[in-house]
Amino acid sequence: MADVRSEILARRRDEVGAIEKEAPESVALVYPSPYHVAMSSLGYQTIYRSVNAVQGRAAHRAFLPDDVEAWQKSRTPLLTYEQLRPVSDYPVIAFSVAYEAELAGLIQALELAGVPPLAENRDARHPFVLAGGPLTFSNPLPLAPFVDAVVMGEADQSVHAVLGTCFESESKDNALRALSAHPHVYVPTLDGDRLPPIDKADDDTLPAFSQVITPHTELRNMFLIEPERGCHRGCTYCVMRRSTNDGMRTFDKDRILSLVPDHARRVGLVGAATTDHPQITDVVNALADSGREVGLSSLRADRLTDELVAALRRGGHRILTTASDGASQRMRDVIQRRTSEQQLRNAARLARRHGMKRLKLYVMVGLPTETDDDIDELVEFGKELSTIIPLSLGVAPFVAKRNTPLDGAPFAGMQVVESRLKRLRRGARGRVDVRATSARWAWVEYMLAQGGRAEGLAVLDAVHAGGRFADWKRAFDVLPEDRPRRLLVRPGDRLGRAS
């Protein structure tokens, strides 16, 4: 227990911007991944600040431990960072869930807190368990067995009304009935598998930006802010496409710069399409002029100009990272990724001209209709780019997501993906650095992305069996073939509530 407290206190001492607040209405705000991942989440930090801004209400952070097994053996309850208070003591536990595999972390966090992970095993003595986060944009149904309610979409504003209902209701049943009337809250016990539409934050609550800066994170000592939200493009595999919440919203350069604190020496500009912001070069130059290091997500090859790459280099970039996503031009056309070979060549030349060490290119394999010929084209094009600048390929197996045009597309198969990766590595050996994510864990992600309650319950079995891939596969393989299947949703469609 002393070691756990010491670790928390040591991290807190290194933080800038943490909020010390006690209030009658307190929420345990839990991220189901370790601290160094959680504190790189702009959404999590935004909700933390927003809840604490409400009079009489406080949010205290908790995280999945770095070593879950060691924490379990210590018999230490999961504690909040602000109060060193057991998470189970809070009337509301709110989870921010970013992606499918974090469902395992949610289960582990509840069990470490001494809270039954299955909602059906909890009663009035237990906290109200709420969830939200990026996963709600695609498929939150696997969460249904474990949570009392889910806030769908952008919870920047709706979280306040939801928490108000939780605290003001005389009982959990009353809270659930009241929340079921909220247009953007999913209550599994009342709504079945029928999901409400996702919420959209008002522009006056944006942009989101960091509250806490810490060295103990994936993005060391970096202040994060979004110059834009959403995307105006139509890539058929992407949840954050132009049909989601009316596409892209941009924020004025002066507004962005005014929110960067003086003490922030590293600034990360994050979003789905940051280089599509009309003032992005001016923003990067202004930050670089102030002596700050600048990071930028979502570099689009068709938006890279000499001026922008020069600004990025001044801001400390050493590696230029962009994406082609499809392995060949044919595949890019199929998925409506508007990136050409000429634009990628231009990116490589700009990176070399401005003294970058390397070009990194993200690619997907296993897309529908893909063949070995597409992989061979990637090999040859990769070799060509490597004659301009050293090239790295970050390769991920394609996973179909809900609420995209490719929703329902099959997983290519672990053997097919591994075969394509082997072909790519063999063809590019000695010329291109190829690093790929696991085909096996991509299959797990696919099962959850396309699954429902039954797949969620399978996660519980996998976690209890040890959490190895074999445990996950066994848990999914024994699911009955006649289990309820979720309804297929196409872009623009919404499922109404059960009548």
C-alpha positions as CSV (number, residue, x, y, z in Angstrom):
1,M,0.0,0.0,0.0
2,A,2.8,2.4,0.8
3,D,4.5,1.7,-2.5
4,V,1.2,2.4,-4.4
5,R,0.7,5.7,-2.5
6,S,4.4,6.7,-3.1
7,E,4.0,6.1,-6.9
8,I,0.9,8.2,-7.1
9,L,2.4,11.0,-5.0
10,A,5.6,11.0,-7.1
11,R,3.6,11.4,-10.3
12,R,1.4,14.1,-8.8
13,R,4.5,16.1,-7.8
14,D,5.6,16.2,-11.4
15,E,2.2,17.3,-12.8
16,V,1.4,20.9,-13.8
17,G,-2.2,21.8,-13.8
18,A,-3.8,19.1,-11.7
19,I,-7.0,20.3,-9.9
20,E,-7.3,20.0,-6.1
21,K,-10.9,20.1,-5.3
22,E,-13.3,18.5,-2.8
23,A,-17.0,18.8,-3.4
24,P,-20.3,17.2,-2.2
25,E,-20.8,15.5,-5.6
26,S,-17.6,13.6,-6.5
27,V,-16.9,11.4,-9.5
28,A,-14.2,8.9,-9.9
29,L,-13.0,9.5,-13.5
30,V,-11.4,6.3,-14.6
31,Y,-9.3,5.6,-17.7
32,P,-9.1,1.9,-18.4
33,S,-5.4,2.0,-19.5
34,P,-2.3,3.0,-17.6
35,Y,-1.5,6.6,-16.6
36,H,1.0,7.2,-19.3
37,V,-1.6,6.4,-21.9
38,A,-4.5,8.1,-20.2
39,M,-2.8,11.5,-19.7
40,S,-2.2,11.6,-23.5
41,S,-6.0,11.6,-24.0
42,L,-7.3,15.0,-24.8
43,G,-10.9,14.0,-24.3
44,Y,-10.2,12.5,-20.8
45,Q,-8.4,15.7,-19.8
46,T,-11.2,17.9,-21.1
47,I,-13.9,16.1,-19.2
48,Y,-11.7,16.2,-16.0
49,R,-11.5,20.0,-16.3
50,S,-15.1,20.4,-17.3
51,V,-16.6,18.5,-14.4
52,N,-14.3,20.3,-11.9
53,A,-15.5,23.6,-13.3
54,V,-19.0,22.9,-11.9
55,Q,-19.8,24.4,-8.5
56,G,-20.3,21.7,-5.9
57,R,-18.9,18.9,-8.1
58,A,-15.4,17.3,-8.4
59,A,-13.7,14.8,-10.7
60,H,-10.9,12.7,-9.3
61,R,-8.7,10.6,-11.6
62,A,-7.9,6.9,-11.5
63,F,-6.1,4.6,-13.9
64,L,-5.5,1.0,-14.7
65,P,-2.3,0.1,-12.9
66,D,0.9,-0.5,-15.0
67,D,1.1,-4.0,-13.5
68,V,-2.4,-5.2,-12.8
69,E,-1.2,-8.6,-11.4
70,A,1.1,-7.0,-8.9
71,W,-1.7,-4.6,-7.8
72,Q,-4.0,-7.5,-7.4
73,K,-1.5,-9.4,-5.2
74,S,-1.0,-6.3,-3.0
75,R,-4.8,-6.3,-2.2
76,T,-4.8,-2.6,-2.6
77,P,-8.1,-1.0,-3.8
78,L,-8.0,1.1,-6.9
79,L,-7.3,4.7,-5.7
80,T,-8.0,8.1,-7.1
81,Y,-4.9,10.4,-7.6
82,E,-6.4,13.5,-6.1
83,Q,-7.7,12.0,-2.9
84,L,-6.0,8.6,-2.5
85,R,-9.6,7.5,-2.0
86,P,-10.9,4.0,-3.0
87,V,-12.8,4.3,-6.3
88,S,-15.6,2.2,-4.8
89,D,-16.3,5.0,-2.3
90,Y,-17.5,7.3,-5.0
91,P,-21.3,7.4,-5.9
92,V,-20.4,7.6,-9.6
93,I,-17.6,5.9,-11.5
94,A,-17.2,7.4,-15.0
95,F,-15.1,5.6,-17.6
96,S,-13.6,7.1,-20.7
97,V,-13.1,4.3,-23.2
98,A,-11.1,5.0,-26.4
99,Y,-11.1,1.7,-28.3
100,E,-12.4,-1.9,-28.1
101,A,-9.5,-3.6,-26.3
102,E,-9.9,-1.2,-23.3
103,L,-13.0,-3.1,-22.4
104,A,-10.6,-5.6,-20.7
105,G,-9.2,-2.7,-18.7
106,L,-12.6,-1.5,-17.7
107,I,-13.4,-5.0,-16.2
108,Q,-10.0,-5.1,-14.5
109,A,-10.5,-1.6,-13.0
110,L,-13.9,-2.4,-11.6
111,E,-12.6,-5.6,-10.0
112,L,-9.6,-3.8,-8.6
113,A,-12.1,-1.3,-7.1
114,G,-14.1,-4.2,-5.5
115,V,-17.1,-3.5,-7.8
116,P,-18.8,-6.4,-9.6
117,P,-18.0,-5.9,-13.3
118,L,-21.4,-7.2,-14.4
119,A,-24.2,-4.6,-14.0
120,E,-26.7,-7.3,-13.1
121,N,-24.6,-8.2,-10.1
122,R,-24.6,-4.7,-8.6
123,D,-27.3,-3.2,-6.4
124,A,-28.1,0.1,-4.7
125,R,-25.0,-0.2,-2.5
126,H,-22.7,0.0,-5.5
127,P,-21.6,3.1,-7.5
128,F,-23.4,4.1,-10.7
129,V,-21.1,3.1,-13.6
130,L,-21.1,5.5,-16.5
131,A,-19.1,5.3,-19.7
132,G,-18.3,7.6,-22.6
133,G,-15.4,8.3,-25.0
134,P,-14.4,7.7,-28.6
135,L,-15.7,4.1,-28.6
136,T,-19.2,5.5,-28.5
137,F,-18.8,6.9,-32.0
138,S,-18.6,3.3,-33.4
139,N,-19.9,0.4,-31.3
140,P,-20.5,0.6,-27.5
141,L,-22.7,-2.5,-27.4
142,P,-20.0,-4.8,-26.0
143,L,-20.0,-2.4,-23.0
144,A,-23.7,-3.1,-22.3
145,P,-23.2,-5.9,-19.7
146,F,-20.9,-3.8,-17.6
147,V,-22.2,-0.3,-17.4
148,D,-25.4,1.4,-16.2
149,A,-25.4,4.1,-18.9
150,V,-23.4,5.3,-21.9
151,V,-23.0,9.0,-23.0
152,M,-22.9,8.8,-26.8
153,G,-20.5,11.0,-28.8
154,E,-19.1,14.4,-27.7
155,A,-19.9,14.6,-24.0
156,D,-18.4,18.1,-23.5
157,Q,-21.8,19.4,-22.4
158,S,-24.1,16.5,-21.9
159,V,-21.9,15.0,-19.2
160,H,-23.2,17.8,-16.8
161,A,-26.9,16.9,-17.2
162,V,-26.1,13.2,-17.0
163,L,-24.1,13.6,-13.7
164,G,-26.8,15.9,-12.4
165,T,-29.4,13.1,-12.9
166,C,-27.2,10.6,-11.3
167,F,-26.6,12.7,-8.2
168,E,-30.2,14.0,-7.9
169,S,-32.1,10.8,-8.4
170,E,-33.5,9.1,-5.3
171,S,-32.4,5.6,-6.6
172,K,-30.5,4.0,-9.4
173,D,-33.7,2.9,-11.1
174,N,-35.0,6.4,-11.1
175,A,-31.7,7.7,-12.5
176,L,-31.9,5.1,-15.3
177,R,-35.4,6.0,-16.2
178,A,-34.6,9.7,-16.3
179,L,-31.4,9.1,-18.4
180,S,-33.4,6.9,-20.9
181,A,-35.2,10.1,-21.8
182,H,-31.9,11.9,-22.7
183,P,-31.5,12.1,-26.5
184,H,-27.9,11.0,-26.4
185,V,-27.7,8.5,-23.5
186,Y,-27.8,4.7,-24.0
187,V,-29.3,2.7,-21.0
188,P,-28.7,-1.0,-21.8
189,T,-31.4,-2.3,-19.4
190,L,-34.1,-0.2,-21.0
191,D,-32.9,0.3,-24.6
192,G,-31.8,-3.2,-25.5
193,D,-29.4,-3.0,-28.5
194,R,-31.0,0.2,-29.9
195,L,-28.6,3.1,-29.8
196,P,-29.4,6.8,-29.7
197,P,-27.6,9.2,-31.9
198,I,-24.2,10.6,-30.9
199,D,-24.1,14.1,-29.3
200,K,-22.4,17.1,-30.8
201,A,-20.7,19.7,-28.6
202,D,-21.5,23.4,-29.1
203,D,-18.8,25.4,-30.7
204,D,-18.5,27.7,-27.7
205,T,-17.2,24.8,-25.6
206,L,-14.4,24.2,-28.1
207,P,-11.5,23.7,-28.7
208,A,-10.5,21.0,-26.3
209,F,-7.1,21.4,-24.6
210,S,-5.0,19.8,-21.9
211,Q,-5.4,20.5,-18.3
212,V,-2.5,18.6,-16.9
213,I,1.1,18.4,-18.3
214,T,3.3,15.6,-17.1
215,P,6.6,14.0,-18.0
216,H,5.1,10.5,-17.3
217,T,3.1,10.1,-20.5
218,E,3.3,8.9,-24.1
219,L,3.6,12.6,-25.1
220,R,6.2,13.7,-22.6
221,N,5.5,17.2,-21.1
222,M,3.3,18.1,-24.1
223,F,0.3,20.5,-24.0
224,L,-2.4,19.2,-26.4
225,I,-5.0,21.3,-28.2
226,E,-7.2,20.7,-31.2
227,P,-7.1,23.3,-34.0
228,E,-10.1,21.5,-35.6
229,R,-12.6,18.8,-34.7
230,G,-13.9,16.2,-37.1
231,C,-13.1,15.8,-40.8
232,H,-14.6,16.9,-44.1
233,R,-13.2,13.9,-46.0
234,G,-15.0,10.8,-47.0
235,C,-12.6,7.9,-46.4
236,T,-14.9,4.9,-46.3
237,Y,-13.1,3.1,-43.4
238,C,-13.1,6.0,-41.0
239,V,-15.5,6.8,-38.1
240,M,-14.6,10.5,-38.1
241,R,-15.6,11.1,-41.7
242,R,-17.6,14.0,-43.1
243,S,-20.9,12.4,-42.3
244,T,-20.0,12.4,-38.5
245,N,-21.3,15.4,-36.6
246,D,-21.4,17.7,-39.7
247,G,-17.8,17.1,-40.7
248,M,-15.0,19.4,-39.7
249,R,-15.1,22.5,-37.5
250,T,-12.1,24.8,-37.3
251,F,-11.0,27.2,-34.6
252,D,-9.3,30.6,-35.2
253,K,-5.6,30.8,-34.9
254,D,-5.7,33.5,-32.3
255,R,-8.1,31.5,-30.2
256,I,-5.8,28.5,-30.4
257,L,-2.7,30.4,-29.5
258,S,-4.4,32.2,-26.6
259,L,-5.1,28.9,-24.9
260,V,-1.5,27.7,-24.9
261,P,0.0,28.4,-21.4
262,D,3.3,30.2,-21.1
263,H,4.9,27.2,-19.3
264,A,4.1,24.8,-22.1
265,R,7.3,24.3,-24.1
266,R,6.0,21.4,-26.2
267,V,2.6,21.8,-28.0
268,G,0.7,19.0,-29.8
269,L,-1.9,20.0,-32.4
270,V,-4.3,17.1,-32.5
271,G,-7.4,16.2,-34.5
272,A,-8.7,14.1,-37.4
273,A,-7.5,16.4,-40.1
274,T,-5.1,19.1,-38.6
275,T,-3.4,19.9,-41.9
276,D,-6.8,20.7,-43.4
277,H,-7.0,23.7,-41.1
278,P,-6.7,26.8,-43.3
279,Q,-4.3,28.6,-40.9
280,I,-2.3,25.6,-39.8
281,T,1.0,26.9,-41.2
282,D,0.6,30.2,-39.4
283,V,-0.2,28.3,-36.1
284,V,2.9,26.1,-36.4
285,N,5.1,29.1,-37.3
286,A,3.8,31.2,-34.4
287,L,4.5,28.4,-31.9
288,A,7.9,27.8,-33.4
289,D,8.7,31.5,-33.2
290,S,7.9,31.4,-29.5
291,G,10.6,28.8,-29.1
292,R,8.2,25.9,-28.6
293,E,8.5,22.4,-30.0
294,V,5.4,21.5,-32.1
295,G,3.8,18.1,-32.7
296,L,1.1,17.6,-35.3
297,S,-1.2,14.7,-35.9
298,S,-2.9,13.7,-39.1
299,L,-0.5,15.1,-41.7
300,R,-2.2,14.7,-45.1
301,A,0.2,14.3,-48.0
302,D,-2.0,16.5,-50.3
303,R,-1.7,19.4,-47.8
304,L,2.0,19.3,-47.3
305,T,3.7,22.4,-48.7
306,D,7.2,23.7,-48.6
307,E,6.2,26.4,-46.1
308,L,4.4,23.9,-43.8
309,V,7.2,21.4,-43.8
310,A,9.7,24.1,-43.1
311,A,7.5,25.3,-40.2
312,L,7.3,21.7,-38.8
313,R,11.1,21.4,-39.0
314,R,11.5,24.6,-37.1
315,G,9.1,23.2,-34.6
316,G,11.4,20.2,-34.0
317,H,10.1,17.6,-36.4
318,R,12.7,15.0,-37.3
319,I,10.4,12.5,-38.9
320,L,7.6,13.4,-41.4
321,T,4.6,11.1,-40.8
322,T,1.7,10.7,-43.2
323,A,-0.5,7.9,-44.5
324,S,-1.5,6.3,-47.8
325,D,-3.7,3.7,-46.0
326,G,-4.3,1.7,-49.2
327,A,-1.4,-0.5,-50.3
328,S,-1.9,0.6,-54.0
329,Q,-3.5,3.4,-55.9
330,R,-6.3,1.1,-56.7
331,M,-7.0,0.4,-53.1
332,R,-6.8,4.1,-52.2
333,D,-9.4,4.8,-54.8
334,V,-11.6,1.9,-53.5
335,I,-11.6,3.4,-49.9
336,Q,-11.8,7.0,-51.2
337,R,-8.5,8.0,-49.7
338,R,-7.6,11.0,-51.9
339,T,-3.9,10.5,-51.8
340,S,-1.8,10.0,-55.0
341,E,1.6,8.5,-55.5
342,Q,2.8,11.9,-56.7
343,Q,1.6,13.5,-53.5
344,L,3.5,10.9,-51.5
345,R,6.6,11.5,-53.6
346,N,6.3,15.2,-52.9
347,A,6.1,14.5,-49.2
348,A,9.3,12.5,-49.4
349,R,11.1,15.2,-51.3
350,L,9.9,17.9,-48.9
351,A,11.1,15.9,-45.9
352,R,14.5,15.5,-47.5
353,R,14.7,19.2,-48.5
354,H,14.1,20.3,-44.9
355,G,16.5,17.9,-43.2
356,M,14.1,15.3,-41.9
357,K,15.7,12.0,-41.0
358,R,12.9,9.8,-42.3
359,L,9.5,9.5,-43.8
360,K,7.0,7.3,-42.0
361,L,4.0,6.1,-43.9
362,Y,0.9,4.4,-42.4
363,V,-0.7,1.7,-44.5
364,M,-3.5,-0.8,-44.0
365,V,-3.5,-4.4,-45.3
366,G,-6.4,-6.8,-45.6
367,L,-8.9,-4.3,-47.2
368,P,-11.8,-5.8,-49.2
369,T,-10.8,-6.8,-52.7
370,E,-7.0,-6.4,-51.9
371,T,-4.7,-8.9,-53.7
372,D,-1.0,-9.7,-53.7
373,D,-0.7,-7.4,-56.7
374,D,-1.6,-4.5,-54.4
375,I,1.1,-5.5,-51.9
376,D,3.7,-5.8,-54.7
377,E,2.8,-2.3,-55.8
378,L,3.5,-1.1,-52.3
379,V,6.8,-2.9,-52.3
380,E,8.0,-1.2,-55.5
381,F,6.7,2.2,-54.5
382,G,8.3,1.9,-51.1
383,K,11.6,1.1,-52.7
384,E,11.2,4.2,-54.9
385,L,10.5,6.4,-51.9
386,S,13.5,5.0,-50.1
387,T,15.8,6.3,-52.8
388,I,14.6,9.8,-51.8
389,I,14.6,9.5,-48.0
390,P,14.8,6.6,-45.5
391,L,11.3,5.1,-45.3
392,S,9.4,3.3,-42.5
393,L,6.0,1.6,-43.1
394,G,3.6,1.4,-40.1
395,V,1.3,-1.4,-41.2
396,A,-2.1,-2.2,-39.5
397,P,-4.6,-4.9,-40.5
398,F,-7.9,-3.4,-41.6
399,V,-10.8,-3.6,-39.1
400,A,-14.3,-2.6,-40.2
401,K,-16.0,-0.1,-37.9
402,R,-19.6,0.6,-37.2
403,N,-21.1,3.7,-38.8
404,T,-18.8,3.7,-41.8
405,P,-19.5,2.5,-45.4
406,L,-17.3,-0.5,-44.7
407,D,-19.3,-1.5,-41.6
408,G,-19.9,-5.3,-41.8
409,A,-17.0,-6.0,-44.2
410,P,-15.3,-9.2,-43.2
411,F,-11.9,-9.5,-41.5
412,A,-9.4,-10.7,-44.1
413,G,-8.2,-13.5,-41.8
414,M,-5.2,-13.9,-39.7
415,Q,-3.5,-16.2,-42.2
416,V,-4.2,-13.8,-45.1
417,V,-2.9,-10.8,-43.2
418,E,0.2,-12.6,-42.1
419,S,0.9,-13.8,-45.6
420,R,0.6,-10.3,-47.0
421,L,2.9,-8.9,-44.2
422,K,5.4,-11.6,-45.0
423,R,5.2,-10.8,-48.7
424,L,5.7,-7.1,-47.9
425,R,8.7,-7.7,-45.6
426,R,10.3,-10.0,-48.0
427,G,10.0,-7.7,-50.9
428,A,11.1,-4.6,-49.0
429,R,13.9,-6.2,-47.1
430,G,17.0,-4.1,-46.8
431,R,15.3,-1.1,-48.3
432,V,12.3,-0.2,-46.2
433,D,11.7,-0.6,-42.4
434,V,8.4,-2.5,-42.0
435,R,6.7,-2.5,-38.6
436,A,3.3,-4.1,-38.3
437,T,0.7,-4.5,-35.6
438,S,-0.5,-8.0,-34.7
439,A,-3.0,-9.7,-37.0
440,R,-4.2,-11.7,-34.0
441,W,-5.1,-8.7,-31.9
442,A,-6.6,-7.0,-34.9
443,W,-9.0,-10.0,-35.1
444,V,-9.9,-9.4,-31.5
445,E,-10.6,-5.8,-32.2
446,Y,-12.7,-6.8,-35.2
447,M,-14.8,-9.2,-33.1
448,L,-15.6,-6.4,-30.7
449,A,-16.0,-3.7,-33.3
450,Q,-18.6,-5.9,-35.1
451,G,-20.0,-7.5,-32.0
452,G,-22.6,-7.0,-29.3
453,R,-23.3,-8.0,-25.7
454,A,-22.2,-11.6,-26.2
455,E,-18.8,-10.5,-27.4
456,G,-18.6,-8.2,-24.4
457,L,-19.3,-11.1,-22.0
458,A,-16.6,-13.1,-23.9
459,V,-14.1,-10.4,-22.8
460,L,-14.9,-11.1,-19.2
461,D,-14.2,-14.8,-19.8
462,A,-10.9,-14.0,-21.6
463,V,-9.8,-11.6,-18.8
464,H,-10.5,-14.2,-16.1
465,A,-8.7,-16.9,-18.1
466,G,-5.5,-14.9,-18.1
467,G,-5.9,-12.4,-21.0
468,R,-3.6,-14.2,-23.5
469,F,-4.6,-14.3,-27.1
470,A,-5.5,-18.0,-26.8
471,D,-7.9,-17.0,-24.0
472,W,-9.6,-14.4,-26.2
473,K,-9.8,-16.8,-29.1
474,R,-11.3,-19.5,-26.9
475,A,-13.8,-17.1,-25.5
476,F,-15.0,-16.0,-28.9
477,D,-14.9,-19.4,-30.4
478,V,-17.4,-20.9,-27.9
479,L,-20.0,-18.2,-28.5
480,P,-23.2,-19.8,-29.9
481,E,-23.8,-19.3,-33.6
482,D,-27.4,-18.3,-32.9
483,R,-26.5,-15.5,-30.6
484,P,-28.2,-12.1,-31.2
485,R,-26.5,-10.1,-33.8
486,R,-26.4,-6.4,-33.9
487,L,-28.3,-4.6,-36.7
488,L,-26.1,-3.3,-39.5
489,V,-26.0,0.4,-39.5
490,R,-25.0,2.5,-42.6
491,P,-23.8,6.1,-42.6
492,G,-26.7,8.5,-42.2
493,D,-28.9,5.8,-40.5
494,R,-29.8,6.0,-36.8
495,L,-31.4,3.4,-34.7
496,G,-34.4,4.7,-32.8
497,R,-35.1,3.7,-29.2
498,A,-37.1,0.6,-28.4
499,S,-40.8,1.4,-28.2
